[in-house]
Amino acid sequence: MNRVCLVGRLTAKPELRYTGSNIPYTRFSLAVNRTFNNANGERETDFINIVVWRRQAENVANYLDKGSRVSIEGRIQTGSYTAQDGSKRYTTDVVADNVQFLDTRSQTEARVNNQTPYDYQDTPTNAPMNDVDVADDPFADFGDNVSIDDNFLE
């Protein structure tokens, strides 16, 4: 089985392109933190090439920017080509079947408009949520209240 799941941040604004048969696609690099620290106690980052096709490519190009946080599901695809100097080059890409936008629109706009610096470190999961903007609540239009209670599982 060839399946890949990644969560990371775009390293540059994706650029929409078209094949000779007018099929939209975009390529971008995704910065993904490793889950462990190196010998110096630092967390390293991998930069993974992503390819997205058709309607999803259009959405990625229209709504994402450098630093946008996304979740990618897809498959690894390898290939090769002959460079201009005659040498053979090998490629490895993740072809995305599903791209989930993890930033809210206001977070993306704030980053783009203010050019605020960001890093590839994600907010720790145990960080206090006191400063969460209710307008950014993805479940605001869900209808019923959602109760998150660990005792429910027992």
C-alpha positions in Angstrom: 0.0 0.0 0.0 1.3 3.4 -1.0 -0.3 6.0 1.4 1.2 9.2 2.9 -0.3 11.5 5.5 1.5 14.7 6.3 0.9 17.9 8.3 3.1 20.9 7.6 3.4 24.4 6.3 3.9 25.6 2.7 7.4 27.0 2.1 6.2 29.4 -0.7 3.0 30.5 -2.4 1.8 27.8 -4.8 1.7 28.7 -8.5 -1.1 27.3 -10.7 0.0 25.8 -14.0 -1.6 23.8 -16.8 -0.6 20.8 -18.7 -0.6 20.7 -22.6 -4.1 19.3 -22.4 -5.2 22.2 -20.1 -5.3 20.2 -16.8 -4.5 22.5 -13.8 -1.8 21.4 -11.3 0.4 23.0 -8.8 3.7 22.0 -7.1 4.9 23.2 -3.8 7.2 22.2 -0.9 5.8 21.3 2.5 7.9 21.8 5.6 7.2 18.9 8.0 8.7 18.8 11.5 10.2 15.5 12.6 8.7 14.1 15.8 12.0 13.8 17.6 15.0 15.9 18.5 18.5 15.5 17.0 21.7 15.0 19.0 21.8 18.8 19.6 18.3 18.8 21.1 16.9 20.5 18.0 13.9 19.4 16.0 14.7 19.0 12.3 12.4 19.7 9.4 11.9 17.8 6.2 10.9 19.6 3.0 8.7 17.4 0.9 7.6 18.1 -2.7 3.9 17.9 -3.2 1.9 17.8 -6.5 -1.9 18.6 -6.6 -4.1 18.2 -9.6 -7.3 19.6 -11.1 -9.9 21.5 -8.9 -7.9 20.9 -5.7 -4.9 22.5 -7.4 -7.0 25.6 -8.2 -8.2 25.8 -4.6 -4.6 25.4 -3.2 -3.3 28.2 -5.5 -6.3 30.5 -4.8 -6.5 30.1 -1.0 -3.1 29.1 0.4 0.0 31.1 0.8 3.5 30.8 2.2 3.2 29.5 5.8 -0.3 28.1 5.4 -0.8 24.9 7.5 -2.2 22.0 5.7 -2.8 18.3 6.0 -2.0 16.2 2.9 -3.1 12.7 2.1 -1.7 11.0 -1.0 0.8 8.6 -2.5 4.5 8.7 -3.2 5.5 8.8 -6.9 9.0 8.5 -8.2 10.3 9.5 -11.6 13.4 10.5 -13.5 14.4 12.8 -16.3 17.6 13.8 -18.2 18.9 17.2 -17.2 20.3 19.7 -19.7 23.8 18.7 -18.9 22.9 15.1 -19.9 22.9 13.7 -16.4 20.0 11.5 -15.2 18.0 13.1 -12.3 15.5 11.3 -10.0 12.5 12.8 -8.4 10.2 11.8 -5.5 6.9 13.6 -5.0 3.8 13.1 -2.9 0.8 13.3 -5.2 -2.0 14.7 -3.1 -5.4 13.1 -3.2 -6.7 15.3 -0.4 -5.6 18.7 0.9 -7.2 20.0 4.1 -6.7 23.7 5.0 -5.8 23.8 8.7 -5.5 27.6 9.1 -8.6 29.8 9.3 -9.1 32.4 6.7 -8.4 35.2 9.3 -5.1 33.5 10.3 -4.0 33.3 6.6 -5.1 36.9 5.9 -3.3 38.1 9.0 -0.1 36.4 8.0 -0.3 37.6 4.4 -1.3 41.2 5.2 1.0 41.8 8.2 3.8 39.7 6.8 4.1 38.3 10.3 7.0 35.9 10.8 6.1 32.3 11.5 8.1 29.2 12.2 7.5 25.7 11.3 6.8 24.7 15.0 3.2 24.0 15.7 1.5 25.3 18.8 1.9 22.8 21.5 -1.3 20.8 22.1 -1.3 21.6 25.8 -1.2 25.4 25.2 -3.9 27.3 26.9 -6.8 28.3 24.6 -7.8 31.5 26.3 -7.1 33.7 23.3 -9.1 31.8 20.8 -11.3 34.0 18.6 -14.9 32.7 18.6 -15.2 33.9 15.0 -12.6 31.3 14.0 -14.5 28.4 15.5 -14.9 25.8 12.8 -17.9 24.2 14.7 -19.8 27.5 15.1 -22.5 26.5 12.6 -22.7 22.9 13.6 -25.9 23.4 15.5 -25.8 21.4 18.8 -23.2 21.9 21.5 -20.3 19.6 21.4 -19.2 18.1 24.7 -15.7 16.9 25.1 -15.5 14.9 28.3 -12.9 12.2 28.9 -15.3 10.6 31.4 -17.7 9.9 28.6 -15.4 7.1 27.3 -15.3 5.3 30.6 
